[in-house]
Amino acid sequence: MTRIAVIGGGRIGEALVAGLLESGRLTKDLVVVETHRERADLIADRLGIRVTDDVTDAAVGADLLVIAVKPGDVDGVLASLGKAELGDRDQVLVSLAAGVPTTRLEGKLPAGFPVVRVMANTPMLVGQGMSVIAPGRYAREEHLKLVTEMLAAVGKVVAVAESQMDAVTAVSGSGPAYFFLVVEAMVDAGVGLGLTRDVATRLVVQTMVGSAALLDESGQTAAELRAAVTSPAGTTAAAMRELERGGLRSSFLEALFAAKQRSAEQGASVE
Ligand SMILES: NC(=O)c1ccc[n+]([C@@H]2O[C@H](COP(=O)([O-])OP(=O)(O)OC[C@H]3O[C@@H](n4cnc5c(N)ncnc54)[C@H](OP(=O)(O)O)[C@@H]3O)[C@@H](O)[C@H]2O)c1
């Protein structure tokens, strides 16, 4: 029986708990810690679970302590956890706070406390998240397994070494924003070609949803699927020529490189 305390009932905390409740996974004993009174009432109402403002109380006896507050609030949570009698059972701290290294978390917990860091992304809000997990120094295989099982309730889960978290941030953490930008650009282009914004939006969104499903389910690579819709001297080939001329590939390369670098700078500043 796994007891989970989710500290921070914001968008991400609520999405995780809602996904767990819906999937029926690890839901024996769930508690949310939320200090914002109105937000706490809203979550208790919407999810029908226990919501408290007492981190220390919720942490005692929890197997998974999930931090889902903004990075700037993590120290406050760790200070409250410091007052709890942690370590009386095999507990794991799971941090969803972007950019906060495991060494920083471990340094404020009892010696040897297992920590798992997660880089999530916003499609988690609709159960389609990409969660990437990285173990701290004391997290063992069984801890990763438990955390994977929890996060699988809100999407896919991949494990990497923590040294790769800046690259992960650049690819899947910020990834939804690149996608939304492409959607915006295509809708604007459709309007430029004479479609109404409503029709252009519907065409683009369903094209993206359908293409993502095809990519996920067909077992083919993106390059294979693109080749399949690019007939010789056809319309798609004409569009590809312009996209390549505009430097789309190199823009992505440079953009993700910049995101990785920025992630590393931010990590260094919170260390
Ligand atoms: N890669 C991504 O795209 C991505 C996406 C989303 C989130 N994340 C990460 O996920 C984390 C949560 O994000 P979010 O958008 O859900 O944040 P959020 O909306 O700010 O939610 C956090 C909630 O926790 C509350 N809180 C603050 N300190 C607390 C404490 N000591 N104890 C209990 N509750 C406390 C906040 O209340 P107040 O409002 O009163 O402060 C707020 O309601 C962040 O660290 C973020 O980096 C990453």
The ligand as an ORCA input file, in Angstrom:
! r2SCAN-3c Opt
* xyz 0 1
  N       8.372     21.474    -17.668
  C       7.257     22.087    -17.532
  O       6.678     22.552    -18.506
  C       6.610     22.184    -16.234
  C       5.292     22.447    -16.334
  C       4.608     22.678    -15.207
  C       5.236     22.605    -13.991
  N       6.516     22.287    -13.862
  C       7.080     22.262    -12.512
  O       6.086     21.774    -11.639
  C       6.060     22.557    -10.455
  C       4.621     22.986    -10.132
  O       4.135     23.871    -11.153
  P       2.664     24.493    -11.096
  O       2.483     25.223    -12.367
  O       1.661     23.452    -10.698
  O       2.848     25.539     -9.882
  P       1.756     26.406     -9.139
  O       0.525     26.567     -9.970
  O       2.428     27.619     -8.573
  O       1.302     25.466     -7.935
  C       1.987     25.333     -6.754
  C       0.969     25.445     -5.608
  O       1.656     25.120     -4.389
  C       1.308     26.095     -3.402
  N       2.400     26.188     -2.424
  C       3.459     27.041     -2.395
  N       4.246     26.776     -1.339
  C       3.677     25.729     -0.684
  C       4.019     24.994      0.483
  N       5.099     25.294      1.193
  N       3.237     23.964      0.847
  C       2.141     23.653      0.114
  N       1.737     24.329     -0.975
  C       2.509     25.343     -1.378
  C       1.095     27.366     -4.200
  O       0.322     28.274     -3.453
  P       0.545     29.859     -3.691
  O      -0.029     30.169     -5.023
  O      -0.203     30.486     -2.555
  O       2.024     30.101     -3.631
  C       0.387     26.857     -5.444
  O      -0.994     26.764     -5.257
  C       6.990     23.741    -10.656
  O       8.130     23.576     -9.827
  C       7.385     23.691    -12.105
  O       8.771     23.973    -12.249
  C       7.227     22.076    -14.990
*
